[in-house]
């Protein structure tokens, strides 16, 4: 399937403000792109990309006084198959984990393993290690949190979401990631495009989405605590320990978001952006 995706985001600022953005499609999907992908701005300013330690394409720019609008549009080919399910995947012993995977067992800004460790072991200690344990964590996070855009807050952590029992997709992901790490299952945060093309009906305004990956039997598998079922059409942008590493935009100064539009749909007409 050809998927047309992109965004338009605008800010206002009274003085020049440096910005860091994680808004490019992840390099692992480069071969699937069927049109060029380039972040552009109005007014036109110099834009510089680099690759961070997690393999994400990060964009640096400085918005001028008055503000800026940044946008990107592209077409990507996607197999449009559901997330892979491997019920027999086992839990890897910690001593056998690759060095670069160990970091995804540690606490991070939004994933406080120390505060949820006792809860995790009381809930999932008797569950068979591996896929069954991750699925039990997925079920718990899905049922524990009520989805509500009005409760979104950039400072909300996994502990906050667990106690308040409401949040958005990033909160579902943070809670599940934290509980996995508490149970010695490496887990990492993912962000990207996730449309509604595999759903029977449109579910509100389009937005970027958050999910997570868990490391089992030497492989990373995709899980989605908000929807709690395999989905189709994910377009990965970035991975990291939590939302800190893959924030859509980070401004180093005062700026006000004035426009936020995201689209993801099937490109039935062929390579039109």
C-alpha positions in Angstrom: 0.0 0.0 0.0 1.1 3.6 -0.7 0.6 5.8 2.3 0.6 9.6 2.1 1.7 11.3 5.3 3.0 14.5 6.6 2.5 17.5 8.9 2.3 21.2 9.3 3.4 22.7 12.6 3.7 26.4 13.5 5.1 28.5 16.3 5.2 32.1 17.3 8.2 33.6 19.1 9.2 37.2 20.0 12.9 36.5 19.5 15.0 33.9 17.7 14.7 30.5 19.3 16.8 27.4 18.5 14.8 24.2 17.9 15.5 20.5 17.8 13.0 18.2 16.1 12.4 14.5 15.7 10.0 14.7 12.7 11.8 12.7 10.0 10.9 9.1 9.1 13.4 6.7 10.7 16.3 5.7 8.6 15.2 2.0 8.7 12.2 3.1 6.5 14.3 5.0 3.9 14.1 2.3 1.3 10.3 2.4 1.5 10.0 6.1 0.7 8.6 6.7 -2.8 9.0 10.5 -2.8 11.6 12.7 -1.3 11.2 13.6 2.4 12.4 17.0 3.3 11.4 19.3 6.2 10.8 22.8 4.9 10.1 26.0 6.7 8.3 29.4 6.2 10.2 31.6 6.3 13.0 29.6 4.8 15.8 29.1 7.4 18.9 26.9 7.4 18.1 23.3 8.5 20.7 20.8 9.6 20.2 17.0 10.2 22.3 14.6 12.3 21.8 11.1 13.6 21.7 10.6 17.3 22.9 7.6 19.3 19.6 5.8 18.9 19.7 6.0 15.1 17.1 8.8 14.9 17.4 11.6 12.3 17.3 14.9 14.3 16.7 18.3 12.8 18.3 21.5 14.0 17.1 25.0 13.1 16.5 28.4 14.6 13.1 30.0 14.3 13.3 33.7 13.6 11.6 36.4 15.7 7.9 36.3 14.8 7.8 32.5 14.4 8.0 29.8 11.9 5.9 27.1 10.1 7.6 23.8 9.4 6.1 21.1 7.2 6.9 17.9 5.4 4.9 15.6 3.1 5.9 12.2 1.5 4.6 8.9 0.2 5.9 5.7 1.6 5.2 2.1 0.6 4.0 -0.1 3.4 3.1 -3.9 3.5 0.1 -2.9 5.6 0.4 -6.1 7.6 -0.5 -6.4 11.3 2.3 -6.2 14.0 4.1 -9.5 14.2 2.9 -11.8 16.9 5.2 -14.6 18.3 3.5 -16.2 21.4 6.5 -18.5 21.9 9.1 -15.8 22.1 11.0 -16.1 25.4 12.6 -13.7 27.8 16.3 -13.3 27.3 18.5 -13.7 30.4 20.1 -10.4 31.4 23.6 -11.8 31.2 23.0 -12.6 27.5 21.6 -9.2 26.5 23.7 -7.2 24.0 25.5 -4.2 25.5 23.4 -1.7 23.6 20.1 -3.3 24.8 21.0 -3.0 28.6 20.1 0.8 28.6 16.5 -0.2 27.9 16.3 -1.9 31.3 17.2 1.2 33.2 15.0 3.9 34.7 14.6 7.0 32.6 12.9 10.4 32.9 9.3 9.2 32.4 9.8 5.5 33.4 10.4 5.3 37.1 11.1 1.6 37.6 11.9 2.2 41.3 8.4 3.4 42.0 6.6 0.6 40.2 8.9 -2.4 40.8 6.9 -3.8 43.7 3.6 -3.4 41.8 5.1 -5.1 38.7 6.3 -8.1 40.6 3.1 -8.5 42.5 1.1 -8.4 39.3 3.3 -10.3 36.9 5.8 -12.3 38.9 3.7 -15.5 38.5 3.2 -15.0 34.7 5.4 -17.1 32.4 8.4 -15.0 31.3 8.4 -13.9 27.7 5.6 -13.1 25.4 2.9 -14.0 27.9 4.3 -11.7 30.5 4.5 -8.8 28.0 0.9 -9.4 27.0 -0.2 -9.4 30.6 1.6 -6.0 31.1 -0.1 -4.8 27.9 -3.5 -5.8 29.1 -2.9 -4.2 32.5 -1.8 -0.8 31.0 -4.6 -0.8 28.5 -7.2 -1.4 31.2 -5.6 0.8 33.8 -5.6 4.1 31.8 -8.6 5.8 30.2 -7.7 7.6 27.0 -8.4 11.4 27.2 -6.7 14.1 25.2 -7.7 16.7 27.8 -5.4 15.0 30.4 -2.3 15.2 28.2 0.6 16.9 30.0 4.3 16.9 28.9 5.5 16.3 32.5 3.3 13.2 33.1 5.4 10.1 33.9 4.5 6.4 34.0 3.9 6.7 37.8 1.6 9.7 37.3 -0.4 7.9 34.6 -0.7 4.8 36.8 -2.0 6.8 39.7 -4.3 9.1 37.7 -5.5 6.3 35.5 -5.9 8.6 32.4 -3.7 9.9 29.6 -2.8 9.6 26.0 -0.9 7.1 23.9 2.5 8.2 25.3 1.2 7.5 28.8 0.1 4.0 27.8 3.5 3.4 26.3 5.4 4.8 29.3 3.5 2.7 31.8 4.0 -0.5 29.8 7.7 0.2 29.2 8.2 0.8 32.9 6.5 -2.4 33.9 8.4 -4.4 31.3 11.7 -3.0 32.6 10.7 -3.8 36.2 10.3 -7.4 35.0 13.8 -7.4 33.4 12.4 -7.1 29.8 14.1 -4.4 27.8 11.6 -2.0 26.3 12.0 1.2 24.3 9.7 4.0 23.3 8.6 4.6 19.7 6.9 7.5 18.0 5.6 7.9 14.5 2.6 8.0 12.2 -0.3 5.6 13.0 -3.4 6.3 10.8 -6.9 4.9 11.1 -6.9 3.1 7.8 -7.2 -0.3 9.5 -10.0 0.7 11.8 -13.7 0.5 11.0 -14.3 4.2 11.6 -12.3 7.4 12.1 -11.3 8.0 15.7 -10.9 11.7 16.2 -8.3 14.1 14.8 -5.1 12.7 13.4 -2.0 13.0 15.6 1.4 11.4 15.9 1.3 8.2 17.9 3.4 6.4 20.5 3.9 2.7 21.0 6.8 0.6 22.3 9.1 -2.4 21.5 10.1 -5.2 23.8 13.2 -7.3 23.4 12.4 -11.1 23.4 14.6 -14.0 22.2 17.0 -11.6 20.6 14.5 -9.5 18.6 12.5 -6.4 19.1 8.7 -6.8 18.8 6.1 -4.0 18.5 3.4 -3.6 21.1 0.7 -1.0 21.5 -0.7 -0.5 25.0 -3.4 2.0 23.9 -5.0 -0.2 21.3 -3.9 -3.6 22.7 -4.0 -5.4 19.4 -1.8 -5.7 16.3 -2.2 -2.6 14.1 -1.3 -1.9 10.4 0.4 1.0 8.7 2.9 2.2 11.4 5.5 4.6 10.1 8.3 4.9 12.6 10.0 8.2 13.2 12.1 7.7 16.3 13.0 5.4 19.1 14.5 6.1 22.6 14.4 5.4 26.3 11.2 7.4 26.6 9.6 10.6 25.2 12.6 12.6 26.4 14.7 11.1 23.6 12.1 11.5 20.9 10.3 14.7 21.6 8.6 15.9 18.4 10.1 19.4 19.0 12.3 20.9 21.7 12.6 24.7 21.8 15.4 26.4 23.7 13.5 29.5 24.5 10.0 30.8 24.7 7.8 29.7 21.7 4.0 29.2 21.4 2.5 26.4 19.3 -0.1 27.9 17.0 -0.8 25.2 14.5 -0.6 21.4 14.6 -1.8 19.2 11.7 -0.9 15.7 10.9 -2.2 13.5 8.1 -1.9 9.8 7.2 -4.0 8.1 4.5 -3.9 5.8 1.6 -2.5 7.4 -1.6 -5.1 6.0 -4.0 -4.1 8.5 -6.8 -0.5 7.6 -6.8 2.5 9.5 -5.3 0.6 12.7 -4.6 1.7 14.7 -1.6 
